[in-house]
Amino acid sequence: MNYAQAMKHYQKVGLQSQIATADPHRLIQMLMQGGIDRVLQAKGALEHGQLAEKGELIGKSIAIIGGLREVLDFEAGGEVALNLDRLYDYMTRRLTEANLKNDPSMLEEVANLLREVKTGWDSISSAPQP
């Protein structure tokens, strides 16, 4: 096993242990950060002419956003959940369009939107309120 493979394995084990011990609030934070990371990686791949990798990373980004949509609680979240659902749908469409048009500005737009949502989520405490 070379150094790069060992490092990848170490990171995977570290991520798995974080997931195993995370509360639901933290899991959503991790999903959002993963989405941001994949979108920015896709942008980097596009800028370096690595189109196959760009497509794969956009696919992962879309899957992460799909996961965020699936956990929305429309009953408890009401209008906020509905607005997030619409925003996630918009992000998915923009990612698809960015993939087709090879447009890095669309990828940056989605990364910024995800950052904004994550900032709001980060400000919510996962601790139970009295």
N, C-alpha and C positions, 0 to 999 in steps of 0.2 A: 504494500500500500504506500503510495507516494504521499508527500506532504499535503497536496491539494485534496486528495481523496480523504485523508485523515481529518483535515479541517472540515470538510463537508460533512463527514460522519459525526464529528464532534458537535457541529452546529445543529444537525438534525436531532441528535440526542438531547441537546439543550432545549430546543424548541419543544420537543415532545414532553419533557419534564415540566416546562412552563405551562403547557396546555393542560397537563394532568392536574396541576395544582391551582389553576386559575379559576376565579369565580366568573359568572356569566358576564359581568360588566367588563372585566379584564379581557375575556375572550373576544368581545366586540371590539375593544381597543386594538387587540392584536390583529383581528381581521382587517380593520380599517388601515392600520399601519402596513399590513401586508399588501393591501390594495394599492396604497400610495407607492410603496416600494416597487411593485410590479409595473405600474404605469410608468414610473420614471426609468426603470430598467428598459422597458419597451422603447421609450423615447431615445435612450442611449443607443440601443441596438439599431433603431432606425437611422440615427445620425451617423452610425458607423457602417451603414449599408448591410447590416445583418438582418435581412428581411424575414428569413424563416424564424429566427429567434424573436424578432419583434412580434410576429404573428402569434407565436406560442405564449409570449408574455402578456399580450393583449387578451388572449383566451383565458389565461389564469386570472387576469384582472376582472374580466367579465364574470367568471365563476365566483370570485370573492364577492363582487357586488351582488350577484344572485344570492349568495349566502346571507348577506346583510338584509336583502329584501325578504328572504324567507323567515327571518326571525322577528320581523316587525309585528308588534302586537297592536292591531287596529282597534281592539276593544279598549285597552288601557291607554293607548297612545293617541286615539282620536285623530284630530286634524294634523297633529305633528307627524304621526305615523303615515297618514295619507300623503302629506307633503314630501316626506322622505321617500316613500314609494315612487312618487312621480320623479323626484330628483334622481334616484337610482336608475329608473327607466331611462331618463335623459342621458345619464352617464354611460349607460350600456349602448345606447344609440350612437353617442359621440365616439366611443371607443371603436365601434364597428366601422363608423365612417372614417375615423383616423386610420384604421387598418387598411381600408380600401384605397384611401387617397394618400397614404403615407404622409400624413400631416402632423408634424410634431407639436404644433400649437394646440391642436385638439387634445393631445395627450396631456399637455401642460394644463389645459383648462380643467380636465377631469381630475388631475392630481390636486389642483388648487381647491376644487369643490370638495373632494374627499378630505383634504386638510381642514377645511372650514367645518365640515360635519364632525370630524374627529375632535377638533378644538372644543366644540359644544359638548360632545360626549365626555371628553376628558374633564370638563368642569362639573359634571354630575358625579356626585359621590356614590360609590357602590355600597357604602355603609347604610344599614337600615335606619330610617328616620324614626324618632320617638313619637 
